[in-house]
Amino acid sequence: MQRRALATARRPMFRAGVRDCGPMTIGISAWGLVAGVAMAKSGMGVPLAILMSILVSAGTSQVAALPLIASDAPMWVVCATVACVNLRFLVFSYQYRPYFAHLPRGKRVFLSYFMGDTIFAMFLRRYPEPRREPGQLDYFWGAAVVNYGAWQVAVITGIVAGAAIPPEWGIGFAGTMALLALACSQLRSPSTWVAAFVAACAAVAAYALPLRLNIVVAISAAVAVGVLAQHARPASSR
């Protein structure tokens, strides 16, 4: 396994994934520190907080679940909230399907654990056409190693040193800006601009929904617009 990992690390596309995802570690680390500090100040013990970070490995859902855990909400409410916030990964996995559908099911399940917003954006920017190409898996792993490593190191640092990093510093804004930059880099056609605008309007309009369901509404609206645009394009070309 060690020899296989070293061989993969020497491949050009693995290094390309590391190189492309490297600049994003600043925002990822800032966001991870905020999530770690929030977890430390929620009353969770350090071992339990670290275990949650490893099991969940998703900043938005971790932060969404913390107020519920601190208020002794029922476990089903916490799980439902995390599931709703993480529904976007269904969209991610559907987008990954043309690239990785040929892999064994066990390997695809393992890959799904490392899917993240940053990796998804970087991967689709590198491979905008939904077809298999050599080196795609290596590129994914290169980006995943950087993204996952930076995230877990930052979260655990925030958990351990939570009392020393006040949330008033607002360092999570760097993570938000990094994700915003990634999202803007994907706006390459009128249909993507329309989908982004519809998603933003839907998220704001549904902000009052509980359990952060406005995120689900925004994703659904954007996907619906994308599907309609995809079906309308052949008709217009005729």
C-alpha positions in Angstrom: 0.0 0.0 0.0 2.9 2.3 0.8 4.5 1.6 -2.5 1.3 2.2 -4.3 0.8 5.5 -2.6 4.3 6.7 -3.4 3.8 5.7 -7.0 0.5 7.6 -7.2 2.2 10.7 -5.6 4.8 10.7 -8.4 2.2 10.9 -11.2 1.8 14.2 -13.1 -1.9 14.5 -12.6 -1.7 13.9 -8.9 0.8 16.7 -8.6 -1.4 18.8 -10.7 -4.3 18.3 -8.3 -2.0 19.2 -5.4 -0.8 22.3 -7.2 -4.3 23.5 -8.2 -5.8 23.0 -4.8 -2.8 24.4 -2.9 -3.8 28.0 -3.0 -7.2 27.1 -1.6 -5.7 25.9 1.7 -5.7 29.4 3.1 -9.5 29.7 2.9 -10.0 26.1 3.9 -7.8 26.4 7.0 -9.5 29.7 8.0 -12.9 28.0 7.8 -11.6 24.9 9.6 -10.3 27.0 12.4 -13.6 28.7 12.9 -15.4 25.3 12.8 -13.0 23.9 15.3 -13.3 26.9 17.7 -17.1 26.6 17.5 -16.9 22.9 18.3 -14.7 23.5 21.2 -16.9 26.2 22.7 -20.1 24.2 22.2 -19.4 22.2 25.3 -18.2 19.1 23.5 -15.1 17.4 24.8 -11.9 17.4 22.7 -12.0 13.7 21.8 -15.7 13.8 20.8 -15.2 17.0 18.8 -12.3 15.4 16.9 -14.3 12.3 16.3 -17.2 14.4 14.9 -14.8 16.2 12.6 -13.4 12.9 11.2 -16.9 11.2 10.8 -18.7 14.2 9.4 -15.9 16.0 7.6 -18.1 18.8 6.3 -17.8 22.3 7.7 -21.3 23.6 6.9 -23.1 20.7 8.5 -20.8 20.6 11.5 -21.5 24.3 12.2 -25.2 23.8 11.6 -25.4 20.9 14.0 -23.5 22.6 16.9 -26.3 24.9 18.1 -28.7 21.9 18.1 -26.3 19.8 20.1 -25.6 22.6 22.6 -29.4 23.0 23.1 -29.9 19.3 23.7 -32.0 18.9 20.6 -33.2 15.3 19.8 -30.7 13.3 17.8 -33.1 12.8 14.9 -33.3 16.6 14.5 -29.5 16.9 14.5 -29.2 14.0 11.9 -32.0 15.5 9.8 -30.3 18.9 9.8 -27.0 17.5 8.7 -28.6 15.4 6.0 -30.5 18.4 4.6 -27.3 20.5 4.6 -25.3 17.8 2.9 -27.9 17.1 0.2 -25.7 19.1 -2.2 -23.3 16.1 -2.2 -26.0 14.2 -4.1 -25.6 16.8 -6.9 -21.8 16.5 -6.6 -21.9 12.7 -6.9 -24.2 12.9 -9.9 -21.8 15.2 -11.6 -18.9 12.9 -10.8 -20.7 9.9 -12.3 -19.5 10.2 -15.9 -15.9 10.3 -14.7 -15.9 7.5 -12.1 -18.9 5.2 -12.9 -16.5 2.6 -14.3 -14.8 2.1 -10.9 -15.9 -0.7 -8.5 -18.6 0.3 -6.1 -16.4 0.0 -3.0 -13.9 2.5 -4.5 -16.7 4.9 -5.4 -18.0 4.8 -1.9 -14.5 5.5 -0.6 -14.1 8.4 -3.0 -17.4 9.9 -1.8 -16.0 10.5 1.6 -13.4 12.9 0.2 -15.8 14.9 -1.9 -15.9 18.5 -1.0 -16.9 21.9 -2.4 -13.4 22.9 -3.2 -12.4 19.6 -4.9 -15.7 19.6 -6.9 -15.1 23.1 -8.2 -11.4 22.4 -9.1 -12.2 19.1 -10.7 -14.9 20.4 -13.0 -12.7 23.4 -13.9 -10.0 21.0 -14.9 -12.4 18.5 -16.7 -15.4 20.5 -17.9 -16.5 17.9 -20.4 -18.3 14.9 -18.7 -16.2 12.1 -20.2 -13.4 9.8 -19.0 -9.8 10.9 -19.5 -6.5 9.5 -18.3 -5.3 10.8 -15.0 -8.7 12.0 -13.6 -8.5 9.7 -10.6 -5.0 10.9 -9.8 -6.0 14.5 -10.1 -8.9 13.9 -7.7 -6.6 12.3 -5.2 -4.1 15.0 -5.4 -6.7 17.7 -4.7 -8.4 15.5 -2.0 -5.1 15.0 -0.1 -4.5 18.7 0.1 -8.1 19.6 0.9 -8.7 16.9 3.5 -5.4 17.4 5.1 -5.7 21.1 5.4 -9.3 20.8 6.7 -8.6 18.3 9.4 -5.4 20.0 10.6 -7.2 23.3 10.9 -10.3 21.9 12.6 -8.2 19.9 15.2 -6.1 23.0 15.8 -9.2 25.0 16.4 -10.6 22.4 18.7 -7.5 22.2 20.8 -6.8 25.9 20.9 -10.4 27.0 20.9 -10.2 29.2 23.9 -7.3 31.1 22.5 -8.9 32.0 19.1 -12.0 34.3 19.7 -14.7 34.0 17.0 -14.8 37.8 16.9 -11.7 37.7 14.7 -14.0 36.8 11.8 -11.4 34.5 10.2 -14.2 32.4 8.7 -14.7 35.2 6.1 -11.6 34.0 4.3 -13.2 30.6 3.8 -16.4 32.2 2.5 -14.4 34.3 0.1 -12.4 31.3 -1.2 -15.6 29.4 -1.9 -17.1 32.5 -3.6 -14.1 32.8 -5.8 -14.4 29.1 -6.8 -18.1 29.5 -7.6 -17.4 32.6 -9.7 -14.8 30.8 -11.7 -17.5 28.3 -12.9 -19.7 31.0 -14.4 -18.6 30.5 -18.0 -21.9 30.6 -19.9 -25.2 32.4 -19.8 -26.9 29.3 -18.4 -24.5 29.1 -15.5 -25.0 32.8 -14.7 -28.8 32.3 -14.8 -28.5 29.2 -12.5 -26.3 31.1 -10.0 -28.8 34.0 -10.0 -31.8 31.8 -9.5 -30.0 29.9 -6.7 -29.0 33.1 -4.9 -32.6 34.4 -5.1 -34.0 31.1 -3.9 -31.6 31.0 -1.0 -32.5 34.5 0.1 -36.3 34.0 -0.4 -36.3 30.7 1.6 -33.9 32.0 4.3 -36.6 31.7 7.0 -37.0 28.0 6.5 -35.8 25.9 9.5 -32.9 23.5 9.4 -31.2 25.6 6.7 -33.5 24.2 4.1 -33.0 27.3 2.1 -29.7 25.7 0.9 -31.7 22.7 -0.4 -34.2 25.0 -2.1 -31.4 26.9 -3.8 -29.7 23.8 -5.0 -32.9 22.4 -6.3 -33.7 25.6 -8.1 -30.2 25.8 -9.7 -30.4 22.1 -10.8 -33.8 22.7 -12.3 -32.6 25.6 -14.3 -29.6 23.7 -15.4 -31.7 20.7 -16.6 -34.1 23.0 -18.5 -31.2 24.8 -20.1 -29.6 21.5 -21.1 -32.8 20.2 -22.7 -33.5 23.5 -24.4 -30.1 23.8 -26.0 -30.5 21.0 -28.7 -33.9 22.5 -29.7 -32.4 25.9 -30.1 -29.5 24.6 -32.2 -32.0 23.1 -34.6 
